[in-house]
Amino acid sequence: MLIFYGHPFSSYAWKALIALYEKGIAFEYRALETEEPFTHYDELRSHWPVGQFPLIVDDGVPIFESSIIIEYLDQKIPDPQLIPADQRMALDVRFLDRIFDNHFQARFQAVVAEYLPFITEKPDLARVERARDLLEKAYGWLETKLPDDGWATSHGFSLADCAAAPALFYADWVHPIDPRHARVRAYRARLLARPSVARCIEDARPYRGYFPFDVSGRD
């Protein structure tokens, strides 16, 4: 059986998990805990010494980096297809995947990192403001690109949406999406209602205390 290494609160773990759930692929979840004993970390590092996750092992072969994991799963189980066969449409999907990772995930994580005591003793408020400003610019850009309904591209639910779900879920906690970005807010709501995403949200709920801001009553 395919083995999955990750943590239920990890945004990048969600991205890969959403694809696994969409495809109905059975797997063994080896959760990487944040407190001692650090279960499964030695196994993870035996495959990828850096120790980052998510990582899957299929037939003894390790595959890591969330976008590559989803590409691999799409080749293994092509139904539902998360990356279209049409090259031009596939380029659109991969482009938005990179946008959500680099301009949403990276920005909210930059803010969170400033408030984690094991990373920094005191938040650099200038860095926080810059990351939030970049998130605001990204929301504004996305507002002009999203349709009024449906998913990120005309292909249907895709790799781009697997990336968007955790990115927008946590980004809104860090820098709330202004009501003027109505399409972005509606798209986030559709993503959160998707069963594969809702499952990730529920599984992560016990770990919300790790988040450095008060998110009680959210989502």
N, C-alpha and C positions, 0 to 999 in steps of 0.2 A: 504494500500500500504506500502511496505517496506520503511523504513526511513533510510537514510544514513547521518551520521555526518562526516564531513571532510573538508579539504581545498584544492582548486585546485592546489596549489603549493607543497603540501605535498607528499613526495615520498611514504610513506606507504599508504596514501589515494589512490594514483595511483594504487598501487598493488591490492587493493580490487576493485577499479573502473574497472580496466581492466577485472577482472572476471565477474563483473556485465554486462559490455558491451559485452563480448564474449557470455554470455548466453542470452542476450536480456531481462534481468529482468527489469521491470519498477520499479522505485523508486523515492522517493521525496528526493532531495538533500538539506540538511540543512547545508549551508556553515558556517564555524566557522571563522569569520573575525578576523583579527589581530589588528584592531583598534576599538575604541569605536564607537557605542555601541557594546559590545561583544555578538553579536546575537547568540542565541542557546547554549551558554556555560552552562547556568544553567540547561538546559534540559540534556545536555551531562553529567554533573556532577551528576545529579540525578540517572543516570544509572551506572556511573563509576566515583567515587569521585576524582580519580587521574586526570581526565579531558583529558586524551590522546585519540587520534583518529587515524584511523577510528573506527567507531562503527556503527553497524546497529541495528535497532529495527524491528523485524518481528513478527506480531501478539502479540505485547506487550512485547516480550522477547528480551532483549539486548544481543548482541553478539559482542565481541571486540577481538582485536589482528588479524592482517591482514590474517595470515595463517589459523587461526581458522574460520574467516569469509568465506574464500574461501572453506574450507572443508565443512562448513555448506551449502554454496550455491551449492556445488557439490552434496550433498545429496538431496537438495531441487529440483534442476533442473540438472539431470545427463547428459544432452546433451547440449553442448559438455562436455565431461568428462575431467576435469582438473587434476584429481588424478586417475591414472589407477587402475582398479580392481585387477590386478595381484599384489600380495604383494611384490615381488622382484622389479618389475618396480616402484611400488609406493614408495618403499624405496629410489630408485635412485632419484625420483622427490623430495621427502621431503628432502633428503640430500642436493641437490643443492639449494633448497629453503632456507635452513639454511645457506649455504655458501654465497648466495647473500645478505642475511640480515646481517649476522655477520661479513663478511669479505669484503664486498663492501659498503653496506649502512652505517654500523657503522663507517667505516674508513672515508668516505667522510664527514659524519656528524661531526666527530671529528675535521676535518679541518675547516669546516664552523663555528662550535661553537667557535673556537678561534678568529674569526673575527666579532662576534656579540657583540656589546657593552653592551647589557643587560645581557650577560653571563660573559664576561671577559673584563677588562679595557684595557689589552694589550695582544696581541697574544703571546703564548708560542711557539717560533719557533722550539724548540726541539720536542714538541708534534706534531706540524704540519709536520715536517720532518719525524718523526716516522710513522705517519699515511700514508703519501705519500709513504714511503718505503714499508709499508705493502700492500698498494694498488698495487704497482708495482709487488710485489711478487705474489699477488693474480691474477693479469693479466697473469703473466707468467705461473702459474699453470693452469688457465682456458684455456689458449692457447693450452695446451696439451690434454685437455678433450673434447673440442668442435668438432663437425663434420665440414666438409667443407661447408655444407649447412644445412638448416632446423633449428630445435630448439634444446634446451638444451639436451633433451633425445630422444630416439627412439619412445617414446609414441606419440610424436607430441606436439603441443602447450599445455602447462601444467601450474600447479602451479609454477614450477621452472621459467618459462618464465615470468609469472606475477610478480615474484620477481625480475627477472633479468632486466626487462625494466627500471624501475625507478632507480635501483641501478647503472646500467651502464650509463644511461643518465646523472645523476648528478656526478658520479665518474669521468667521462671523463672531466667534467667542472673543477673539482678540481685538477685532475692529468691526463692529456691527455694520451690516450692509444697510446703507441709508435707504429709506422708502423710495427715493427718487430712482433707485436702481431696481425697478419693479420686476423686470425680467430675471435679473440675477436672484432676487429673493424668491420668486416663483419657481425658478429652476432648482434652487437649493431645497425648497419644500418638496418638489417632485422626487428629487434624489432621496431625501430622507424617508419618503414613503415607500420607496422600492424595497421589496422584501429582503433582498440580499444586503442592502445598506442598513435597513432597520435591524437586522440580526446583529450586525457589527455594533450598532449603537447600544443595543441592549446588553451585549456581552461586555462592552467597555464600561457600562454604568458603574460597577463597583469600584472602578479605579479613578473616578473623577476627582477624588481628593488629591491626586498627584498634580492636577492642573493648578498653576500658581494664582489664578484669579477665581473669584466667586462665580460659579456658574449654576448655582442652585436655581431651580425653576426653569432652566433652559432645556429645550429639546427633549 
